[in-house]
Amino acid sequence: MLLKVLKWTGVTLLLIIAVGVIATALRQNIRYEAPYPDVKASLDPAVIQRGERLAYGAAHCVDCHKTFESDFSKTDPRPSLSGGRKFELPVGIFYAPNITPDFETGIGSFSDAEIARSLRYGVHPDHTVVFDFMPFHNTSDEDLSAILSFLRSLRPVKHPIPKHELNPIGKFLKAFVVKPAGPKGEVLKSIKVEDSIVYGEYLANSVANCSGCHTKRNMIGEYIGEPFAGGAPMKDSDPSKESLIPPNLTPHVEGRITNWTEKEFIARFRQGRSIGHSHMPWEAYASMNDLELRAIFKFLKSLKPAKNEP
């Protein structure tokens, strides 16, 4: 009798697993709908220049989308954004796409509205979901237009990029958990550029993505910790290198910058990378101007002191 029960239990489990595998496979390309933002690229040189400053500075597009072999330093301050950088994550392997206007391998075949929708609402031009790695859901129309204008102005580079390779966990999450991420509240048309708490909050959350690393998040990117109170450990693909923990940036007694002055904060960014395998895009952030850094510093100092529970 026991053997019979075990047999049917095994058969039932196999059926459940089979159904799960089939359902996961069938749901890999679910289509979603989202609004198309009224954001258009411009040929205005001033707009393109601002987009370049954002892409190679605060918005740090270069950190992920630079060609894998290229350097981003004083010797190569404007590397190609033709993609290819490999990211090995718990849910699979991801490759940063080519964001030059090449028609076949880049963004040349996509409309302005399709690209803007991908960034703001997390829906690809083919209507599938975008894994939420980028912080541009609440980026102002003006700044989104500037970035797009700059990308359109680039020389097209034909550089095919491999497709993402999701592991079974990643495929399950994509099928049943990951949903398009959109903006919180009303998106600004534009924002006044000044060294204020308001502008600092905007930069830290919607452009530079300080919150994305310095706030604890789960496997699919959902925030689960106190804002800016420190992130989850970040492992390096090289197992010989120690995991790094993004520090607490609130004015808590254990906060990294609690006792720093504005001058010391800016000086740290001008110093650049001190830990070779740091995940922070120091090269891009080092090119932010003093106004931007002062605004971020004022915002961080205005936060409620907080500490994550162990």
Buried (B, 14 or more C-beta within 10 A) or exposed (E): EEEEEEEEEEEEEEEEEEEEEEEBEEEEEBEBEBEBBEBBBBEEEEBBBBBBBBBBBBBBBBBBBBBEEBEBEEEEEEBBBBBBBEEEBEBBBBBBBBBBBBEEBBBBEBEBBBBBBBBBBBBBBEBBBBBBBBBBBBBBBBBBBBBBBBBBBBEBBEBEBEEBEBEEEBBBBBBEEBEBBBBEEEBBEEBEBEBBBBBBBBBBBBBBBBBBBBBBBEEBEEEEBBBBBBBBEBBBEEEEEEEBBBBBBBBBEBBBBBEBEBEEBBEBBEEEBEEEBEBBBBBBBBBBEEBBBBBBBBBBBEBEBBBBEE
